[in-house]
Amino acid sequence: MNILHVINSSNPAGGGPIESIVQAHRALAPHGHAFELACVDPPGSAWLSGFAFPAHALGPARTKYRYAPGLRPWIGREAPRFDCAIVHGIWLYPSFATWRALRGTIVPYFIYTHGLLDPVFRRVFPLKHIYKMLSWKLVEQHVVRDARALFFTCEEEQRLASQSFKPYRARGAIVPYCVGEPPGDPEAQKRAFLDRFPELRGRRVLLFLSRIHPKKGCDLLIRALAKGAGADPALHLVVAGPDPVEWRGSLEELAKRLGVGDRITWTGMLSGDLKWGAFRAAEAFVLPSHQENYGIAVVEALACGTPVLISHKINIWREIEADGAGWVDSDDEDGAGRLLDRWRALPAAERSLLRDRARRCFATRFRSEEAGRILLDTLRRHGVQESAT
């Protein structure tokens, strides 16, 4: 099957969606399936050469809407080479361009909504929601309606998606993200991470690995750590990830003011062996996010056998709770505090049991081979013919 992926940006710093495309390709390419990617990044962007499949940068995009005049004609011209297109996200020009380019053709398109229909945004960003209501009436409802199906990464996301905008006419399917087995030597990765950050040796590391953004609840972790600081001086928070809204400085000031500045290590964005080493060096992964469609980093932690302490606003929380692969609590300071307090008090034998459950949860629910099979089965079930050459 030849599949075109259309995405706003292919920059790996963007997190989950592009990583899922990469992992899906790794799972499916050995079986003869081919991917190409179209995005509106500037041509020559440094990360483009790192993909194992053709990546076409048709930008640079103009305006926050990510308008790029070359995208729509490129899709229309190249579409006959593909069996289908998968669009990643809505509300921006790439989804509109795909809809217009493929309308009236035999090439179907599908949309991964990536949590962008979650009703939480109506409450958190009320002014943006007014704009989106207008956009839905004029454009987006048609983009969604004409998609062969919307892909949701879990049942919770699908349940929430129908609550934000009316009219809502869409066919939905559960297609999890592809998350691959962690590569490399676990002990060597852990050693490399601790060599880079030697102050963490002998510490009980809690890992936050995500964008540093208010949505992610980083401030809740700092306050929770400060409240229980005296209970276990060995407990140490690692904050790893890019800082797209330049919030890190304020958080560091908060940590100093609360007396835990020396209990937090800020690593910046980690990749490769250092990223996997961080997961392996951590006792637990923590993410008290206020909204999370899926949380690829949560699943990557599970893949390393690292238990996860998360909020119930991460849409895969039910799966985590059902498998006993971690703990779930509210996305507020009290909830974060309870998670940290429970972890501090947990005996080593029970921590080991949670690690086994975390690994089992990944193997049975989230491995890329299984997710790739679900993707192909879903495409075929929705009428995609493997006829392109």
Secondary structure, 3 states (H helix, E strand, C coil): CEEEEEECCCCHHHCHHHHHHHHHHHHHHHHCCEEEEEECCCCCCHHHHHCCCCEEECCCCECCCCECCCHHHHHHHHHHHCCEEEEECCCCHHHHHHHHHHCCCCCCEEEECCCCCCCHHHHHCHHHHHHHHHHHHHHHHHHHHHCCEEEECCHHHHHHHCCCCCCCCCCEEECCCCECCCCCCHHHHHHHHHHHCHHHCCCEEEEEECCCCHHHCHHHHHHHHHHCCCCCCCEEEEEECCCCCCCHHHHHHHHHHCCCHHHEEEEECCCHHHHHHHHHHCCEEEECCCCECCCHHHHHHHHCCCCEEEECCECCHHHHHHHCCEEEECCCHHHHHHHHHHHHHCCHHHHHHHHHHHHHHHHHHCEHHHHHHHHHHHHHHCCCCCCCC
